[in-house]
Amino acid sequence: MSEKPDHPYRVARGRWERETLARARKAARPRPNPGLLARGFDPPDLYGPDDLDALGFDPQRDLGLPGEPPFTRGVQANMYRGRHWTMRQYAGFGTADESNQRYHYLLKQGQTGLSVAFDLPTQMGFDSDSAFAKGEVGRVGVAIDSIDDMRRLFRGLPLDKISTSMTINATAAILLCLYVAVAEEAGVDRKALRGTIQNDILKEYIARGTYIFPPRPSLRLIADVFAFCGEQVPKWNTISISGYHMREAGCDAAQEVAFTLADGIEYVKTAIEAGLNVDEFGAQLSFFFNAHNNLLEEVAKFRAARRMWSTIMHERFGAKSDRARALRFHCQTAGMTLTAQQPLNNTVRVSVQAMAAVLGGCQSLHTNSFDEALGLPTERAALIALRTQQIIAHESGVAEFVDALAGSYAVESLTHQLEQQALAYIAHVDSLGGMTSAIEQGYVQREIQASAYQYQLDIESKQRVIVGQNDYVGETEPVPVLKVNPQIEAEQVERLRAFRASRDEAAWAESLARIETAARGRDNLVPLILHAVKTGATVGEVSDALRKVWGQYTEVLTV
């Protein structure tokens, strides 16, 4: 039998490598940035159809169709041809009144959803008059102590018409209850509310640090939120499983996908063990990813994550509904890539990252402001960041295409590569007993620390060029920086004390006692927290009631 002749493309490629490419290599200067991709991967000189053949690439199995499993091509059939992503600029600083003004301004400029940044005391369950809050009130976000603050934060905003995202984790259940209470005071039925609480405590132990309670009671509280919202706030996303902060801490693209989905697996297991139905609570899960500078790798990352989650939900957990299998995600451009040197260059970085998020199929997007390496965004910088999204949506033309890069030899190869690397990490996490155990053993923290260290070494050796920072260095143009008035802390404390003096002490004390009792048992805590904030209990007081029962987490030091 005669041997089958080689494919004409392979013959042509062999000749190209021997002749055309060999001549180009002789004349080429050394490449400054080898191995920019995950795990230091250096792409080949050329991707072609033989690369996909080597993967056994099957368009039906690996891509499918948009809006259908495995969702590689997107979670909606027509993607942005039907509706643009939600333009959700993250904002919050100082007092509730100041932040409310910024929200009204951004909505007038065309923002289509709210995103609330809270200050550190609010995130960590301390009221503004706590000794632990001193010097931090209103600094990196808005100070919210009570239902009165929440009323002022959302005054005049149409909560029945817009969706609200709240970046809050350890105190997520409390802030959700404050939001529900304020919306109902304004005549909005809780069943009509749309939005997201981040509520992702596992990544706090890994990368961010705004935890309060130990992991296992924290997971119990998350399951309570799932159950409450499933019945009472059905349009609300009960969690935003976040890789963003792990990427900010230094992990690479493959680690971001792996550790985010491993967190997701732990939350799904927790909910199922609590007796919840995977197809019901699974439909209310959402994700939050980072968008970095390497455009093609980022597009591949988002596609790989969707494909993996669809398979995980179906094969591990038996999810049957498409909604429960579909990975819907918010994206934010990469804060850690922004430079204080030549800060106007950051507008270009943000534009590249935002384009990656859109080409990768995000459902909502925040674009960072060019001045964020220096301080909180000024109004002018926040407007330019919003305009960046609007230009991509209305002028670039990419919104007219559904998964425009599907079938690209490079993108499909990178999607497969990231998927395999991420699956290997997840398998190791499984071998350690799951994500909670892996965190308790310090494994995830060590992996991220090693990746961050290598990234910094690459910058210092100029293996990785950062324009304006370690190369092409010139004078930095000064830009205005937003400064929070330190007087707001004293004013916030005064308001808080006046609020406490006005409440019904007996009802308030009883509501906190009921929370303590429930924390020792198994009753769902969310209805009790909702009742407590309506009686005037503050974020710090509800947190303290739970601290009495569950204690406070102490970080595991890793070496």
LONU-177044 format. One record per residue (C-alpha): residue in one letter; x, y, z. Coordinates in steps of 0.2 Angstrom, whole numbers. Example, Ala and Ser with C-alpha at 12.3 -4.5 7.8 and 13.67 -1.06 7.14 Angstrom:
# residues 2
A  62  -22  39;
S  68  -5  36;
END
This chain:
# residues 559
M  0  0  0;
S  7  17  -5;
E  10  30  9;
K  -3  44  10;
P  5  60  3;
D  8  74  16;
H  -4  88  16;
P  1  103  5;
Y  0  115  19;
R  13  105  29;
V  24  104  14;
A  23  122  12;
R  26  126  30;
G  42  115  31;
R  49  125  16;
W  44  141  24;
E  53  136  40;
R  69  131  31;
E  70  146  19;
T  59  161  23;
L  59  160  42;
A  77  155  43;
R  82  171  34;
A  71  182  45;
R  78  174  61;
K  96  179  56;
A  91  197  54;
A  80  198  70;
R  85  207  86;
P  84  198  102;
R  66  198  109;
P  64  207  125;
N  48  198  132;
P  49  179  130;
G  37  170  140;
L  24  183  143;
L  10  170  144;
A  5  159  158;
R  19  148  166;
G  32  157  155;
F  25  150  139;
D  33  157  123;
P  22  155  108;
P  28  147  92;
D  34  156  77;
L  17  152  68;
Y  1  144  72;
G  -8  135  59;
P  -21  121  55;
D  -9  108  60;
D  -9  115  78;
L  -28  112  79;
D  -26  95  71;
A  -13  90  85;
L  -26  95  98;
G  -40  85  90;
F  -50  101  88;
D  -68  98  85;
P  -79  113  82;
Q  -95  105  88;
R  -88  98  104;
D  -75  112  108;
L  -85  127  102;
G  -103  123  100;
L  -114  138  96;
P  -117  154  106;
G  -129  153  120;
E  -128  134  121;
P  -116  122  131;
P  -101  122  132;
F  -103  141  130;
T  -86  144  123;
R  -93  156  111;
G  -103  166  124;
V  -118  164  135;
Q  -130  173  123;
A  -135  168  106;
N  -133  185  98;
M  -121  193  112;
Y  -119  212  109;
R  -130  212  93;
G  -144  210  105;
R  -138  222  120;
H  -122  229  124;
W  -113  223  140;
T  -117  233  156;
M  -106  248  158;
R  -103  247  177;
Q  -90  259  184;
Y  -84  255  201;
A  -86  270  212;
G  -87  275  230;
F  -78  287  242;
G  -80  298  257;
T  -98  299  263;
A  -114  292  256;
D  -119  309  250;
E  -103  311  240;
S  -104  294  232;
N  -122  297  228;
Q  -118  313  218;
R  -104  303  208;
Y  -117  289  204;
H  -130  302  197;
Y  -116  310  187;
L  -110  293  179;
L  -128  288  175;
K  -131  305  166;
Q  -115  301  156;
G  -122  285  150;
Q  -116  272  163;
T  -129  258  163;
G  -127  250  180;
L  -120  255  198;
S  -105  247  206;
V  -102  252  224;
A  -85  252  233;
F  -85  252  252;
D  -72  258  264;
L  -61  245  273;
P  -71  247  290;
T  -87  243  281;
Q  -79  228  272;
M  -72  221  289;
G  -87  224  300;
F  -82  239  310;
D  -92  254  312;
S  -84  271  309;
D  -82  275  327;
S  -72  259  331;
A  -54  261  336;
F  -50  249  321;
A  -58  261  309;
K  -48  276  314;
G  -40  285  298;
E  -49  273  286;
V  -66  280  286;
G  -72  284  268;
R  -54  282  261;
V  -55  268  248;
G  -73  268  247;
V  -89  274  254;
A  -93  272  273;
I  -109  263  277;
D  -113  260  295;
S  -132  260  295;
I  -149  260  286;
D  -148  279  286;
D  -131  278  276;
M  -139  266  264;
R  -154  278  261;
R  -142  292  257;
L  -131  282  246;
F  -146  277  234;
R  -156  293  236;
G  -165  297  220;
L  -158  282  211;
P  -171  271  201;
L  -167  254  210;
D  -182  246  200;
K  -174  251  183;
I  -155  248  186;
S  -144  234  193;
T  -132  237  207;
S  -116  228  210;
M  -108  229  228;
T  -90  224  230;
I  -92  217  248;
N  -88  200  255;
A  -87  196  274;
T  -101  208  277;
A  -110  204  261;
A  -126  197  269;
I  -128  213  280;
L  -126  225  265;
L  -138  215  254;
C  -151  216  269;
L  -148  235  270;
Y  -151  237  251;
V  -167  226  251;
A  -173  237  266;
V  -170  253  257;
A  -177  247  241;
E  -193  242  250;
E  -194  259  259;
A  -194  266  241;
G  -208  255  236;
V  -198  243  226;
D  -202  224  228;
R  -187  214  233;
K  -192  201  219;
A  -189  215  206;
L  -171  219  212;
R  -157  216  200;
G  -139  216  205;
T  -124  206  213;
I  -115  205  229;
Q  -97  199  228;
N  -99  188  243;
D  -84  178  238;
I  -75  175  255;
L  -62  161  249;
K  -52  173  239;
E  -51  185  254;
Y  -41  172  263;
I  -30  170  248;
A  -27  187  241;
R  -36  202  249;
G  -38  200  267;
T  -55  208  271;
Y  -61  192  280;
I  -69  192  297;
F  -74  174  302;
P  -65  157  299;
P  -69  149  282;
R  -82  136  287;
P  -94  147  296;
S  -92  160  282;
L  -97  147  269;
R  -112  143  280;
L  -117  162  279;
I  -115  161  260;
A  -126  146  258;
D  -139  156  269;
V  -138  170  256;
F  -141  157  242;
A  -156  150  250;
F  -164  167  255;
C  -161  175  238;
G  -167  159  229;
E  -184  162  237;
Q  -185  181  240;
V  -173  190  228;
P  -174  179  213;
K  -166  191  200;
W  -151  194  211;
N  -133  186  208;
T  -129  179  225;
I  -111  178  222;
S  -97  185  211;
I  -84  172  211;
S  -69  182  209;
G  -52  179  201;
Y  -49  197  199;
H  -40  200  216;
M  -30  184  214;
R  -23  191  198;
E  -20  208  206;
A  -10  198  219;
G  1  191  205;
C  -6  175  199;
D  -5  171  180;
A  -19  168  168;
A  -20  149  170;
Q  -20  151  189;
E  -34  164  189;
V  -45  152  179;
A  -40  137  190;
F  -42  145  207;
T  -58  155  203;
L  -67  139  197;
A  -60  129  212;
D  -68  142  223;
G  -84  140  213;
I  -83  121  215;
E  -82  124  234;
Y  -97  135  235;
V  -107  123  224;
K  -103  109  236;
T  -107  119  251;
A  -124  124  244;
I  -128  106  239;
E  -123  100  256;
A  -135  113  263;
G  -149  105  253;
L  -151  117  239;
N  -155  113  221;
V  -140  115  209;
D  -151  121  195;
E  -159  134  205;
F  -145  142  215;
G  -133  138  200;
A  -143  151  190;
Q  -139  165  202;
L  -120  162  202;
S  -109  175  193;
F  -90  177  191;
F  -78  191  191;
F  -62  191  181;
N  -47  203  178;
A  -42  209  160;
H  -23  211  157;
N  -13  217  143;
N  -10  202  133;
L  -25  203  122;
L  -25  186  114;
E  -21  176  130;
E  -35  186  139;
V  -48  182  126;
A  -43  163  127;
K  -44  164  146;
F  -62  169  146;
R  -67  156  133;
A  -58  142  142;
A  -66  147  159;
R  -84  146  151;
R  -80  129  143;
M  -73  122  159;
W  -87  128  170;
S  -101  121  159;
T  -92  104  160;
I  -89  105  179;
M  -107  110  183;
H  -114  96  171;
E  -102  82  175;
R  -98  85  194;
F  -114  92  200;
G  -127  86  188;
A  -133  103  183;
K  -146  101  169;
S  -152  119  165;
D  -142  129  153;
R  -143  144  165;
A  -134  134  179;
R  -120  129  167;
A  -117  146  159;
L  -103  156  166;
R  -108  174  166;
F  -95  186  171;
H  -91  204  176;
C  -74  210  171;
Q  -62  224  177;
T  -47  230  169;
A  -30  227  178;
G  -26  239  192;
M  -9  232  195;
T  -4  236  177;
L  -7  254  179;
T  9  265  182;
A  11  281  192;
Q  25  285  180;
Q  18  293  164;
P  0  290  170;
L  -9  295  154;
N  -1  279  146;
N  -14  270  156;
T  -28  275  145;
V  -20  264  131;
R  -17  250  143;
V  -36  251  149;
S  -41  252  131;
V  -32  236  126;
Q  -39  227  142;
A  -56  232  139;
M  -56  226  121;
A  -50  209  127;
A  -65  208  139;
V  -77  213  125;
L  -69  200  113;
G  -69  188  127;
G  -88  190  129;
C  -90  199  146;
Q  -108  203  153;
S  -102  219  162;
L  -87  229  162;
H  -77  242  173;
T  -63  251  165;
N  -50  259  177;
S  -46  277  177;
F  -29  283  171;
D  -25  291  188;
E  -29  275  199;
A  -10  272  203;
L  -10  289  211;
G  -27  289  221;
L  -45  287  219;
P  -52  293  202;
T  -56  311  199;
E  -72  315  190;
R  -63  319  173;
A  -53  302  174;
A  -68  292  178;
L  -77  300  163;
I  -63  295  151;
A  -64  277  157;
L  -82  277  154;
R  -80  285  137;
T  -67  271  133;
Q  -81  258  134;
Q  -93  268  124;
I  -81  270  110;
I  -78  252  109;
A  -96  248  110;
H  -101  261  96;
E  -86  265  86;
S  -75  249  85;
G  -87  238  76;
V  -82  223  87;
A  -99  222  95;
E  -107  217  78;
F  -98  200  79;
V  -102  185  90;
D  -85  178  96;
A  -75  186  82;
L  -59  177  85;
A  -67  159  85;
G  -57  148  74;
S  -41  158  75;
Y  -27  145  76;
A  -18  155  89;
V  -34  159  100;
E  -40  141  99;
S  -23  134  104;
L  -21  146  118;
T  -39  142  124;
H  -34  123  125;
Q  -18  127  133;
L  -25  137  147;
E  -39  125  150;
Q  -26  110  152;
Q  -15  121  164;
A  -30  126  174;
L  -37  108  175;
A  -20  102  182;
Y  -21  115  196;
I  -39  110  200;
A  -34  92  201;
H  -21  96  213;
V  -33  106  224;
D  -45  91  223;
S  -30  80  230;
L  -28  92  244;
G  -46  90  249;
G  -54  105  240;
M  -51  123  240;
T  -55  127  259;
S  -42  114  264;
A  -30  120  250;
I  -31  138  258;
E  -29  131  275;
Q  -13  122  270;
G  -7  138  261;
Y  -5  130  244;
V  -14  143  234;
Q  -6  157  243;
R  12  150  239;
E  8  147  221;
I  2  165  219;
Q  17  172  228;
A  29  163  217;
S  21  169  202;
A  21  187  208;
Y  39  186  213;
Q  44  180  195;
Y  34  194  187;
Q  43  206  198;
L  60  198  193;
D  55  200  175;
I  52  218  177;
E  68  221  186;
S  78  212  173;
K  69  220  158;
Q  63  203  152;
R  46  212  153;
V  46  230  147;
I  34  242  156;
V  33  257  145;
G  38  273  156;
Q  43  262  171;
N  58  252  166;
D  60  258  148;
Y  56  273  138;
V  57  282  154;
G  54  301  153;
E  47  315  163;
T  30  311  171;
E  16  324  168;
P  8  329  184;
V  -11  325  185;
P  -24  331  198;
V  -26  318  212;
L  -43  316  222;
K  -40  318  240;
V  -53  313  253;
N  -56  327  266;
P  -51  319  283;
Q  -65  329  291;
I  -78  317  284;
E  -73  304  298;
A  -78  315  312;
E  -94  320  303;
Q  -98  301  299;
V  -95  297  318;
E  -107  311  323;
R  -120  305  311;
L  -118  287  317;
R  -120  292  336;
A  -135  302  332;
F  -143  288  323;
R  -140  276  337;
A  -148  288  349;
S  -164  288  339;
R  -168  269  338;
D  -179  258  349;
E  -166  250  361;
A  -177  235  366;
A  -181  230  348;
W  -163  233  343;
A  -156  222  357;
E  -168  208  354;
S  -164  207  335;
L  -145  205  339;
A  -149  192  352;
R  -159  182  339;
I  -144  183  327;
E  -132  176  340;
T  -144  161  344;
A  -146  157  326;
A  -128  158  323;
R  -126  144  336;
G  -139  133  327;
R  -144  130  309;
D  -158  143  305;
N  -155  154  290;
L  -147  170  296;
V  -152  182  282;
P  -170  185  287;
L  -164  189  305;
I  -151  201  299;
L  -164  210  288;
H  -175  212  303;
A  -160  218  313;
V  -155  232  301;
K  -173  238  300;
T  -172  240  319;
G  -157  250  318;
A  -143  238  320;
T  -127  243  312;
V  -114  234  301;
G  -102  233  315;
E  -115  227  328;
V  -121  213  317;
S  -103  208  313;
D  -99  208  332;
A  -114  197  336;
L  -107  184  324;
R  -90  186  330;
K  -96  182  348;
V  -101  165  341;
W  -89  161  327;
G  -73  170  332;
Q  -61  179  321;
Y  -50  171  308;
T  -31  172  310;
E  -21  171  294;
V  -11  156  290;
L  7  162  287;
T  15  153  272;
V  33  150  268;
END
